[in-house]
Amino acid sequence: MTQPIALQLYTVRDQLAHDFEGTVRRVADIGYAGVETASFPVGVSAAAAKALFDEVGLTVCAAHAPLPLGAAAAESLDRLAALGCHITAGRGCCAASPGARLGSIPCRRRRHRARAGICRGGSGAGAASMRLKDTSH
């Protein structure tokens, strides 16, 4: 059985900025089953993007988004909920230590502690069902 393939939309970010709808439709026409989102062009909300993804038959399998921690927790979880996505590739997790290398041991330790708290439901509604994917770029 063939496994479905998803496209990381970051790879077509320039095309999305120029023609979001046309690019998404082309991605679906090519035959991708899903997408991993990052940011959206100005004027495109997560809800509008999700409506388009649904229309063309693309599943949002994951989203690059800030970890749902602190003051931005609700915003991050709301965005993921609007996309119908339960997997986030967390970024910005080392903001508490400016200049810290992403792959450093202290940074990794902080990310793992944050993930543990989120997955235990420590950051608000929806966090307990969140799955987190590590990204090192």
C-alpha positions as a Markdown table, in Angstrom:
| # | Residue | x | y | z |
|---|---|---|---|---|
| 1 | Met | 0.0 | 0.0 | 0.0 |
| 2 | Thr | 1.3 | 3.4 | -0.9 |
| 3 | Gln | 1.8 | 5.9 | 1.9 |
| 4 | Pro | 0.3 | 9.4 | 1.5 |
| 5 | Ile | 2.9 | 12.1 | 1.0 |
| 6 | Ala | 2.6 | 15.7 | 2.4 |
| 7 | Leu | 4.5 | 18.8 | 1.3 |
| 8 | Gln | 6.1 | 21.2 | 3.7 |
| 9 | Leu | 4.7 | 24.5 | 2.5 |
| 10 | Tyr | 7.8 | 26.3 | 3.5 |
| 11 | Thr | 9.4 | 24.9 | 0.4 |
| 12 | Val | 7.0 | 26.9 | -1.8 |
| 13 | Arg | 6.8 | 30.0 | 0.4 |
| 14 | Asp | 7.7 | 32.4 | -2.4 |
| 15 | Gln | 4.9 | 31.0 | -4.6 |
| 16 | Leu | 2.5 | 31.1 | -1.7 |
| 17 | Ala | 3.3 | 34.8 | -1.0 |
| 18 | His | 2.6 | 35.6 | -4.6 |
| 19 | Asp | -0.5 | 33.4 | -5.2 |
| 20 | Phe | -1.6 | 31.5 | -2.1 |
| 21 | Glu | -4.8 | 30.0 | -3.5 |
| 22 | Gly | -3.3 | 29.1 | -6.9 |
| 23 | Thr | -0.2 | 27.5 | -5.2 |
| 24 | Val | -2.3 | 25.4 | -2.8 |
| 25 | Arg | -4.5 | 24.2 | -5.7 |
| 26 | Arg | -1.4 | 23.2 | -7.7 |
| 27 | Val | 0.0 | 21.3 | -4.7 |
| 28 | Ala | -3.3 | 19.3 | -4.6 |
| 29 | Asp | -3.3 | 18.9 | -8.4 |
| 30 | Ile | 0.2 | 17.4 | -8.3 |
| 31 | Gly | -1.2 | 14.7 | -6.0 |
| 32 | Tyr | 0.0 | 15.5 | -2.5 |
| 33 | Ala | -2.3 | 14.2 | 0.2 |
| 34 | Gly | -1.4 | 16.8 | 2.9 |
| 35 | Val | 0.6 | 19.7 | 3.9 |
| 36 | Glu | 2.7 | 20.9 | 6.8 |
| 37 | Thr | 2.1 | 24.6 | 7.3 |
| 38 | Ala | 4.4 | 27.3 | 8.5 |
| 39 | Ser | 3.3 | 31.0 | 8.4 |
| 40 | Phe | 0.7 | 32.3 | 6.0 |
| 41 | Pro | 0.9 | 35.4 | 3.8 |
| 42 | Val | -0.5 | 38.6 | 5.0 |
| 43 | Gly | -4.3 | 38.5 | 4.8 |
| 44 | Val | -4.6 | 34.7 | 4.9 |
| 45 | Ser | -5.9 | 33.4 | 8.3 |
| 46 | Ala | -5.5 | 29.9 | 9.5 |
| 47 | Ala | -9.3 | 29.4 | 9.2 |
| 48 | Ala | -9.3 | 30.6 | 5.5 |
| 49 | Ala | -6.3 | 28.4 | 4.7 |
| 50 | Lys | -8.1 | 25.4 | 6.4 |
| 51 | Ala | -11.2 | 26.0 | 4.3 |
| 52 | Leu | -9.1 | 26.0 | 1.1 |
| 53 | Phe | -7.2 | 22.9 | 2.2 |
| 54 | Asp | -10.5 | 21.1 | 2.8 |
| 55 | Glu | -11.9 | 22.2 | -0.5 |
| 56 | Val | -9.0 | 20.8 | -2.4 |
| 57 | Gly | -8.7 | 17.6 | -0.3 |
| 58 | Leu | -5.4 | 18.4 | 1.6 |
| 59 | Thr | -4.9 | 17.3 | 5.2 |
| 60 | Val | -2.9 | 19.5 | 7.5 |
| 61 | Cys | -0.6 | 16.8 | 9.0 |
| 62 | Ala | 1.6 | 19.2 | 11.0 |
| 63 | Ala | 2.3 | 22.9 | 11.6 |
| 64 | His | 5.3 | 24.9 | 12.5 |
| 65 | Ala | 4.2 | 27.0 | 15.3 |
| 66 | Pro | 5.6 | 28.4 | 18.6 |
| 67 | Leu | 5.3 | 25.9 | 21.4 |
| 68 | Pro | 2.1 | 26.7 | 23.3 |
| 69 | Leu | 3.7 | 28.2 | 26.4 |
| 70 | Gly | 3.3 | 31.3 | 28.4 |
| 71 | Ala | 1.4 | 34.3 | 27.1 |
| 72 | Ala | 1.2 | 32.9 | 23.5 |
| 73 | Ala | -0.2 | 29.5 | 24.5 |
| 74 | Ala | -3.8 | 30.3 | 23.7 |
| 75 | Glu | -3.0 | 31.9 | 20.4 |
| 76 | Ser | -0.8 | 29.0 | 19.3 |
| 77 | Leu | -3.4 | 26.4 | 20.4 |
| 78 | Asp | -6.2 | 28.4 | 18.6 |
| 79 | Arg | -4.2 | 28.5 | 15.4 |
| 80 | Leu | -3.6 | 24.7 | 15.5 |
| 81 | Ala | -7.3 | 24.1 | 16.3 |
| 82 | Ala | -8.3 | 26.3 | 13.3 |
| 83 | Leu | -6.1 | 24.1 | 11.1 |
| 84 | Gly | -7.5 | 20.9 | 12.6 |
| 85 | Cys | -3.9 | 20.0 | 13.5 |
| 86 | His | -2.7 | 18.1 | 16.5 |
| 87 | Ile | 1.0 | 18.0 | 15.7 |
| 88 | Thr | 3.3 | 21.0 | 16.0 |
| 89 | Ala | 6.9 | 21.3 | 15.1 |
| 90 | Gly | 7.9 | 23.7 | 18.0 |
| 91 | Arg | 10.2 | 26.6 | 17.4 |
| 92 | Gly | 11.4 | 29.5 | 19.5 |
| 93 | Cys | 11.9 | 27.3 | 22.5 |
| 94 | Cys | 15.2 | 28.8 | 23.4 |
| 95 | Ala | 14.0 | 32.4 | 23.5 |
| 96 | Ala | 14.7 | 32.4 | 27.3 |
| 97 | Ser | 18.4 | 32.1 | 26.6 |
| 98 | Pro | 19.3 | 34.6 | 23.8 |
| 99 | Gly | 22.4 | 33.3 | 22.0 |
| 100 | Ala | 21.8 | 29.7 | 23.1 |
| 101 | Arg | 22.5 | 27.2 | 20.3 |
| 102 | Leu | 19.3 | 25.3 | 19.4 |
| 103 | Gly | 21.1 | 21.9 | 19.7 |
| 104 | Ser | 22.8 | 22.7 | 23.0 |
| 105 | Ile | 22.1 | 20.4 | 26.0 |
| 106 | Pro | 20.5 | 23.2 | 28.1 |
| 107 | Cys | 18.2 | 24.1 | 25.1 |
| 108 | Arg | 17.3 | 20.4 | 24.6 |
| 109 | Arg | 16.6 | 20.0 | 28.3 |
| 110 | Arg | 14.3 | 23.1 | 28.3 |
| 111 | Arg | 12.4 | 21.8 | 25.2 |
| 112 | His | 11.8 | 18.4 | 26.7 |
| 113 | Arg | 10.6 | 19.9 | 30.0 |
| 114 | Ala | 8.2 | 22.2 | 28.0 |
| 115 | Arg | 6.9 | 19.3 | 26.0 |
| 116 | Ala | 6.3 | 17.2 | 29.1 |
| 117 | Gly | 4.3 | 20.0 | 30.6 |
| 118 | Ile | 2.2 | 20.6 | 27.5 |
| 119 | Cys | 1.5 | 16.9 | 27.0 |
| 120 | Arg | 0.3 | 16.6 | 30.6 |
| 121 | Gly | -2.2 | 19.4 | 29.9 |
| 122 | Gly | -0.3 | 22.1 | 31.6 |
| 123 | Ser | -0.8 | 24.8 | 29.1 |
| 124 | Gly | -4.6 | 25.1 | 28.6 |
| 125 | Ala | -7.4 | 23.6 | 26.7 |
| 126 | Gly | -6.3 | 21.3 | 23.8 |
| 127 | Ala | -2.7 | 21.0 | 25.0 |
| 128 | Ala | -3.2 | 17.5 | 26.4 |
| 129 | Ser | -4.0 | 16.2 | 22.9 |
| 130 | Met | -1.0 | 18.0 | 21.3 |
| 131 | Arg | 1.8 | 15.9 | 19.8 |
| 132 | Leu | 5.1 | 17.7 | 19.4 |
| 133 | Lys | 7.7 | 17.1 | 16.7 |
| 134 | Asp | 11.3 | 18.2 | 17.2 |
| 135 | Thr | 12.7 | 20.5 | 14.6 |
| 136 | Ser | 16.4 | 21.4 | 14.6 |
| 137 | His | 16.5 | 24.1 | 11.9 |
